[in-house]
Amino acid sequence: MIYGYLRVSSDEQDVNSQKQGVEAFAKEHGWTIDEYISDEGVSGGKDPDKRNLGPLLKKLVKDDIVIASEISRLGRDLYMVMDILHFCMERGVIIHTVKDRFTLGDDIQSKVLAFAFGLAAEIERQMIRQRTKEGLKLRVKMGVLLGRGCFLEQRNEPTCDDATKEKIIEQYNWGVPLRRLAVNFKVDRCTIQRWLHKWKINPLKYIEDEEKRKEQERVLKYKEGDYCAVDVTDKERAAIISLIELDSTLPQIAEHFPHYTYEQLYDTFMCDRQFNALYRQHAQKKLVKKK
């Protein structure tokens, strides 16, 4: 059997260019691809068993051929690539790479090449990680709050008009189960529960307790980690809010509070619900747009 393995790291990339290269390589050798195995939008750092590559490796037998565009398509981690190649060599499987024009089999030359390309893939991965860290540090220095701020956003609750509300309450009083109410009004059962709780029809203490627990976890996540948030005074809070509303960036705001370090103010903005939400609506938007 002859297999073509295709992988791209992001959804924006297209495997068609790889496929064309693999087909041309097979045609050049007089082969026909029996099956294509594709991992689209999957990182090469992910374990093969968590990719479509895993099942392919398990069904390979002696004299099978695997064609990939390049060695880094198999994986970006040195030891992962070595394990994959060793696995194939033990079973007498031959791997061909299109761009590099290398044949990797059970011989010393193949093992040396496998090590060299695997090492190159690992170095590239480490460089990408380093560039990512440097980029994040630069964004923090500019005053961009990292993350989506989802812990600050309110739940996107479906709307319910007065007529629907009356029907829900009426059916609930008839004894219609929550699951059936959810089906009748085309919303989630938990949404029905929250609505009834909000309307004081069926107050559920666990909903309030759950919301409090989640809020405490959000606060602890930021205040017990590697953060150094501070408790600002009411006067300082009012001044910070005024500066935020003037579209001041964090570095600019920090200049008005020299008794706090930039890290302290940054982490305070990360922890404080009001500051975080307001800042993302002002200076954050401009900073992200510039980026």
N, C-alpha and C positions, 0 to 999 in steps of 0.2 A: 504494500500500500504506500502511496505517496500522499503526504499531507502538506498543505500550505498553512502556515501559522501567521496570523495577522494581529497586530496590536497597536493601538494608539492610546495616548495617555489622557486625552481630553475629548469631550463630545464635539468640539469645534473642528477637530482633525478628521480626516477621511481615510478609511482603509483602502479605498479604491486604487490609490497610487501604489501602495504596497502590493495589492493583488495583481496589478498589471505587471509589476516587476517580477513577481513570483511566476506568473504565467509565462512571461517571456523567457525566464531562466529555464523553466521546465520544457518549453517548446524547443529551446536551443539544444537540450540534451535528448530530445525525442521522447519525453515523458508526458504523461497526462495526470493532472492533479485529481486524485480520487475524492478528496474531501478537504474543505477549508475549515479551519478552526479560528474563530475571531474573538478577540477581546477588545471591544470598543469602549473608550473612556475609562480604561482600567490602568492604574499605575503599575509599572514594572516592579515596584517594591512590594507589591502584594504577593502573598504566598501563592504558588501555583495551584494549590488545592482550592483556593478561593477565586480562581480564574478558570476559564474554559480550558486552559493549558493543562490543568491537573488531570481531568478525565482522559485527555489525549495521551498523556504520558503513560497512564495506567494500561492503555490498550495497545501500546506499541509492542511489536515483536521483532525478532531478528530479520534483518534486511529491509525493514521499513525505512522510508526516507522522509525527513521533515525539512521543508524549505521555509526559511524566514528571510525577511529583507536584510536584517543585520543581527548581530549577536545580542545587542541591547534590547531587542524586542522580546527575548526570552526572560530577561530580568535585569534590574539595575543594581542589584546587590552582588558583590563578588562571590560570596559563598553560595548564594542561591544559584547563580549561573554555573558555578563549578558542580554543584549537586545535580543540576539538570543534565549537564553534559556527562557527568560520571554515570548517572542513571541510564542515559542512552547508550553510552559506550559499553556498559556491562551487558546490555541486551542486544548488542550488535546493530544498533540503529545509527544511521548516518544523518548528520545535520549539515545542510548546505546554507550558506548565507549569500544573498544576491549581491548586495553592494560591495561586500568585502571579497567575494569570490573565493571563500575558504570552504574546504570540506573538513568537517570535524568527525573523525572516527576513532577507532581504538588503536592509536599509534602515538608515539612520543611527540611528533610534530603537532598533532592535533591538541594534545594536552598542554603543550607550551602556548599555542595560540589561544586556547580556551582560557588559560590563566591570564594572558596578556589582555585579552578583550574584556574579560570579567573585571580585571583591575581597572581598566579604563572606564568601564561603566560605573564602577563604584566611585572613582574619583569625580566623574561628572555629577553623580548624585550628591556627593558631599559639597561640591561647588554650588549646586543649585540650592541646597539647604543654607549654605553660608550667605548667598546673595539674598535669599528670602529673609533671613534674620537681619541682615544689614538694612534691607528695605523697610522692615517693620520698625527698626530703631529710628530710622529717618522720619517715618510717619509720626511716631510718638514725639520726636523732637519738634516737628512742625505743629503739633497740637491736635492730631487726628486721633480720636478715640477708637481703639481697635474693637473689632467685633461688630455684630449687627445691632447690639443693644436690645435684643429680643426680650431680655429679662425685664425691660422697662415698659414694654408695650402692653397695652390692654388687649385682652382676648378679642378677636374679631367675631363678635357675637352676631348671629343672624338676627335680622329685625323682625318685629312682630307687631302688626297693626292692631287696633282696638277690636275689630271684628273677629280676627283670628284669636286674640286673647280670650274673648268671651266664649268662643267655641271650645277652646282648650280647657278652660275652667269648667264649662258645662259638662264636657265628656269626662273630665277627671272626677267630677262629683257623681257621675253615673257609675263610676267604678271601672272605667276603661283603663287597662294597664298602661304603664308608661311606654313600654315597647310598642304597643299598638298606637298610642298617641303619636309617637315618633314617626311611625309609618304613615299615619293619616295626614300629618302636617309636613312630611318630607324633611325632617330635621333629625339630628342625633338625639338619642334617648337622654344623654347627659344635658343637652340643651333644654329639653323639656323640664328636667329636674331643676336646672338653674332658673328657668323662667318661673316655675311654681314657687321656688324659694324666694325669688325677687318680689313676687306678687303677694308674699305672705300667705299663700294658699297651703303650701306644704313645706314649712321651714325645716331645713335639714342641717343640724349642727355640724355634721361631718364636712359639709361644703365650706363653712366658715373656718373650721379647724384646718382643712386642707389648704385653703388660701393662706392662712397664717403660717402654716408650716413651710409652704413654698417660698413665702416672702422671707422668712428667717433663713432658709437655705441660700437664697440669693444674696442676702446681706453677708452671711458667713463666708460665702464663696469669695467675696471680695475683701472682707476684713480679716480673715484668718489665713489668707494666702500670703504671697510675697508682696503685699500691698502696704502702704504707709499712709492711709487716709487719715485726715484730721477732722475734728469737730469744730467747724467754724462758728463764730458768734453770730447772733442775729444781724448785727450791723454789717459784718463781713458778708453774710449771705445776701443781704439787700444790695450791697455794692457789687458783688459778683454777678448777680442777676442783671443788674443794670448794664454791666460791661458785656455780658453775653448778648443782651438784646441789641447792643450796638455793633454786633458781629465781630467782637474782639476775639482773637485766637487765644489759645491757652498760654503761649509764650508772652503775649501782650498782657493778659490778665495777671500772669505771674509777676510782672514788673511792678504791679500795684501792691503786692503782698510780699515784700522782701524777707519777712520773718518766717515765711514758709519756703521750703525748697520746691523746685519745679516738680519733682517726683511726688511730693506730698499733695500738691494741687492736682496733678494729673490723676493720681489714684483716688482723690476725693471726688473728682468728676466721674470716675468709673464707678464709684460706690453710691454716690448720691443720686437718688431717683430724679429729683427736680433738676439738678444741674445737668445730668446726662441727657435727659429728654430735651431740655431747652437748648443746650449747646448743639445737639445734632440737628436742630431746626434752623440754626443760625450759621456760625462760622464753619461748622463741620461740613455743611453743604458746599460752601465755596472751596474749601480745601480739597475735598474729594473731587469736585469738578475740575480743579486745576490739575489734579493727578491724572 
